Amino acid sequence: VSFNGTQPGPIITVHNNTAVRLVIHNNTTQIFNIAVVSSLYNISTSNVLFNSLSSTVNGGGTLNDTFIVNRIGTFYYQSLIGNQAKEGEYGYFIVAS
């Protein structure tokens, strides 16, 4: 389980006050979703930042997720399903000025 073949996934760096579009392709048989969160491994939707929670992606599926970042800092992107983040389904999401 990985993002782009790496664990954790690649670092994503974006500028504050910009729209972000993630193209998410699930090349596994598992379902998952992606969200930018403030606390790693916390799967509560109250942990989601920027209204970034994607729809669930079925195995072999692809979707686009777009949201606007409005807070500078270092955060995480992860799956909110089960223990997927603890199994490596996460990465760093940095919002720079």
N, C-alpha and C positions, 0 to 999 in steps of 0.2 A: 504494500500500500504506500503510494508516494505521489508527489506532484512533480510532473516533468521528470520522473525517474530519480528524484532526489528526496532525501528525508533529512531534516525538514525540507519543505519546498523552497523554491527560489525566493530571494528577497524582492518584494515589490515596493518601489519608491515612487511616490506621486507628490504633486504640489498641492498645497492647501487651496481650498476654494475652487477645485476643479472637478469636472465630471470624470468618473472612472468607469470604464466598460471592461468587464472580465468576460472572456469567452471560455466557458467551462465545458470540457469534453471528458466524459466518463468512459475510460477504456477498460473498466472492470465489469464484473457482474453484480457488484454491490450497488445499492442506492446511496446517495449522499447529497449534501447541500454545502454551501460555502457562505461564511459570514466573516466580516471583520469584527473582532472582539477586543475588549480591553484586558480580559483575564484568560490566559491559556487553559484549556481543558474544562472550562465552565461552559456547559451546554445550554444554559438558561437563555431564553430570548431576551431577557433584561440585560444581558451582557453584550448584545449586538450594537455596534456603532453604525452611524450614517445610514440607517435603514438599508443595510447591505445584505440581509439574509436572502439568499437565492431560493428559487423553487427547488424542489427535490429533483435530482437528475438520475434517471434510471440507467442501468447498465447499457453502455453503447450510445447513450444520449448526449446531446449537446445543447447548451443554452447560453444566452447572453444575459448578464446581470449588470445594470447601470445604476450608479448612485453618486452623490456629491459628497466629497470629504470637506469637513469644516472644523477640523481640530488638528493642530500640529502635535506630533508625538510618534512613539514607536508602539505599534499594536501587533496583533496577530490575525491571520486568516486561518480558519479551520472549519472542519465539518462539525455540525452540531448533532450528528446522529451517533448514538451509542458511544463506543470507545474509540472511534476512528481517529480523533485528534491524538489520543495517547498512543495509537499505533503508527503515527507519523503523518497523518493528514493535517498538517499545519505548516505555516511559514510566517515570516516576519513581514509586516505591512507598515511602511514608514511614510508618514505625511510630513513633508518638509515645507518651509516657507517659500 
